[in-house]
Amino acid sequence: MSRAPGSFVWPVRVYYEDTDAGGVVFYANYLRFMERARTEWLRSLGFDQARLMEQQGVLFAVRSVQVDYLRPARLDDRLEVTATINQRGRASLVFAQTVERQRESDAPELLCRGEVKIACLDAGSFRPVSVPENILKALSDPEVETRER
């Protein structure tokens, strides 16, 4: 499966705590995996979310999510979660995200895909504010954007 240019990739291993009674990843945990990928992308660019709140007075919150579950992930699967920015608004970012199972001999298998709209909010009032220019600049740098962990 080919990745979109500018995708950030975050590896995840499925643990017992991630699964439901049927032995597959509980559906809400895919959202947790996607959240971690977005957070680690910001961290890889030098933006710690706690510091963003303290120093720049902003935070990011999920505004909406649309997810398609295609195949189940199972205990001990090696997954890769991608995050790609599809749209940039004044006070929002829209991410396209995927979760893929990594296999030794075959191509990765797409398990889940989603679109997540993130709002940039004032940390005190929770009202929308512009995404800080330094973050937009870092997200626009093609060399930095494709960095994998």
C-alpha positions, 0 to 999 in steps of 0.5 A: 500500500502506498502512503500519501506524501507527507505522511507521518508513521507511528508504530503500534503493537496490539496488547491484550488490554487493547482487545475486546472479549472476541480477541480483536482490537476494541473499536474505540482503541483505533481512535486512541492509536490515531491520537497517539500518531498525531501527538507524536508527530507534533512532538517530533516537530518539537511541539509538546502539547503541555508546553503549547498550553503553557507557553502559547496558550493553545490546545488542540481538540477533536471536533469531528471524526469519521472512521471506516473499520475494514478488518480487525486487528488482533493481539500482538499485531504490529500496526502502523498508524499514519497521519496526513494533513488534508486541509488547513483552516485558520483554526483547524486541521483535517487529518486523513489517518490509516491503521495498517497491519504490518506483515513479514512477507506481504504488503501492509493490510489496511484495517481502518481509515478515518478523517479527524478534524482538529480545532485549535482552541484558546486554553483558557476560554476554549474558543477557536484561535488561529493555529500558531504560525510556528506550527503551520510552518513546521507542518509545511516543511516537506522534509520534516513532515515525512519523518518517521519514528 
